[in-house]
Amino acid sequence: MARQTIVTLVDDLDGSEARETVDFALDGVSYSIDLSAGNADKLRRRLADFVASGRRSSGRKQRTTRQRHTRTTVPAGGDRAQNQAIREWARSRGEQISDRGRISTALIEQFQQAHSA
């Protein structure tokens, strides 16, 4: 049986379908609010004078979409069994490696390449 989950953004002000998530900050507190296109425009129009007169303290000029970041590096720590296998493999190749501590990314990548075939 297949299952499909649908996530619908709802405008936090009026309950209509939201088109975007708007991030803003006031008095050192950051907020995120889901808004329809009309309510997002209304918020931007109401803040326009303040934004025009204020100074940018951080952030980018415009954020059009949220980007989901995926991990491209090896996670710190990792799986104990995997780490033990890497250490044994490295020792069998004559590498000097401690029983504990961080395993270098280069060594992990070599292990993964050797075992991906």
C-alpha positions in Angstrom: 0.0 0.0 0.0 1.4 3.4 -0.9 1.1 6.4 1.3 1.3 10.0 0.2 1.6 12.9 2.5 0.7 16.4 1.3 1.8 19.5 3.2 -0.3 22.6 2.7 1.0 26.0 3.9 -1.8 28.0 5.5 -1.7 31.7 5.8 -1.1 32.5 9.5 -3.3 35.6 9.4 -6.5 34.6 7.5 -6.3 30.8 7.0 -6.2 30.9 3.2 -3.6 29.0 1.2 -0.1 30.5 1.9 2.3 31.1 -1.0 5.5 31.8 0.9 7.2 31.9 4.2 8.4 35.4 5.1 11.2 35.8 7.6 11.7 39.1 9.5 13.2 40.4 12.8 12.2 43.0 15.3 13.9 43.9 18.6 16.4 41.1 18.2 13.8 38.4 17.7 13.5 36.6 14.4 10.1 35.5 13.1 8.8 33.4 10.3 5.2 33.7 9.1 3.4 31.8 6.3 1.5 34.2 4.1 -0.6 34.3 1.0 0.7 36.5 -1.9 -1.6 39.3 -0.9 -0.7 39.3 2.8 3.0 39.1 2.0 2.7 42.1 -0.3 0.7 43.9 2.4 3.4 43.2 5.0 6.1 44.5 2.6 4.2 47.6 1.8 3.6 48.4 5.5 7.3 47.9 6.3 8.6 49.7 3.2 9.1 53.1 4.9 10.9 51.5 7.8 13.1 49.4 5.6 14.0 52.3 3.4 15.0 54.4 6.4 16.8 51.6 8.3 20.3 50.1 7.9 20.8 46.5 6.9 22.5 44.7 9.8 22.8 41.3 8.2 21.3 39.0 5.6 21.1 38.9 1.9 19.2 41.3 -0.4 16.4 39.0 -1.3 15.6 35.5 -0.5 13.3 33.9 -3.1 13.0 30.3 -1.9 14.1 28.2 1.0 16.9 25.9 0.0 17.3 22.6 1.6 20.9 21.9 2.3 22.1 18.3 2.0 25.1 16.9 3.7 28.1 16.5 1.3 30.7 15.8 3.9 31.3 12.8 6.2 29.4 13.2 9.5 31.5 13.6 12.6 31.5 10.6 14.8 29.7 8.3 12.4 28.8 4.7 13.1 31.0 2.8 15.6 31.0 -0.4 13.6 31.9 1.6 10.4 34.7 3.4 12.2 36.1 0.1 13.5 36.0 -1.4 10.0 37.8 1.7 8.6 40.5 1.4 11.3 41.0 -2.3 10.6 41.1 -1.7 6.9 43.7 1.1 7.3 45.9 -1.0 9.5 45.8 -3.9 7.0 47.2 -1.3 4.5 50.0 -0.3 6.9 48.4 3.0 7.9 49.2 4.4 11.4 45.8 5.0 13.0 44.8 5.4 16.6 42.2 3.2 18.4 40.2 6.3 19.2 39.6 9.8 17.9 38.7 11.4 14.6 39.4 9.5 11.4 40.6 11.8 8.6 38.1 12.5 5.8 40.7 11.4 3.2 41.0 8.0 4.9 37.2 7.6 5.1 36.9 8.5 1.4 39.6 6.0 0.4 37.8 3.3 2.4 34.5 4.2 0.7 36.1 4.1 -2.7 37.7 0.7 -2.0 34.4 -0.8 -0.8 32.0 0.7 -3.3 33.1 -1.5 -6.2 
